[in-house]
Each structure stands twice: as structure tokens, then as C-alpha cells.
Amino acid sequence: MKLLLENWREYLDEVEAFDTIATSQDEIQQSLDYFYTKHAPSKGKRKDLGNWKGHKMVRFELSGGDLFFFVVDKEDKPLMYLAVAPFRESYAVGNVRKTKGGGFYATDVYEWLVEKFGSLYSDKAQTEGGKGIWERFPNKEKVSTEEDGKGKWRWRLSK
């Protein structure tokens, strides 16, 4: 019994959960503004990727291979932020923030990234919102990721 209590996470068949960081639309927009105007420019080099669904796509390349993507409106206001980190042959989703509306869903951006990278993995820990995004993909596959720990797994989307 003692061993079970000490190692209980090994017996769960789920991605580790964590609490949502920003909940109100104002908090989400403040977070987006900070990441777009302060955090990302201090960490990496900006590259404009062109238009997508009537918005600009912007990427910041960080040392170590991490990438920050932003969907930005015509007034240069960020509507969504998505961080990815190198994982296996592709990337894994990290932080995600999105305001409501804008004419697109977070799933649309995930699919856009799959087109660019060939595949995309979930993070090893997710908020309820992150879980909800992955639940919307009927074509995802559950893959074992021993590098995350014994018995761990992530979702994988591919072309």
C-alpha cells in the first residue's frame, strides 16, 4: 500500500493537469499584450510570416529551438499566442492564450502548425482549456512518451 501511495501517478492514464493561468478576457488580453510586446521580443528574433485568415502571423525564434507564434489583427493587437518546443521529429505545444472571436479557433492554428511541421504533440501537462482543444481533433493519436516518464503519453496530430 505504501508503494502505491508513493507511486500513484504511474497508474494514471492521463496527461498531467494544471490550473488555468488567466481566466477573464481582460486577463487573457493583458497576458497576450505582455507576451507580444515585452516577453517574446526580449527572448527571440521576430519574423513576420504573412497573412492567415485576415490576420498577420508572427513568430519569435528563441535559442534552444523554442518558437512563439502570434495571430495579430490589423491594429497589431495579439489575438492568440502559442508556444512550441522541439519534441521528437516535430514540436510540442506549450503555453496557449487566445481571446474569444477573431474569426478562427485555436484548433485552426494547431492545424496550421501541423501543415508547417508535419505533426504536432500535446504538452505533457495541460489546463482544462488545453484538454478541450485536443478533444476536438478526431484524427489525433495517443502515443507513448517514455521520455516523459514511465507510462506517460501525449496526443499527436499529423498530416
Protein Blocks (a to p, Z undefined) as FASTA:
>chain_A
ZZmmmmmmmmpccddddddfblbfklmmmmmmmmmmmmmmmmmccddebjeehiacdddd
dehhiacdddddfkopafbdcddddehjbccdfdddddeehiiafklmmmmmmmmnopac
ddfbdcfklmmmmmmpmkbccdddfknoghiacddddZZ
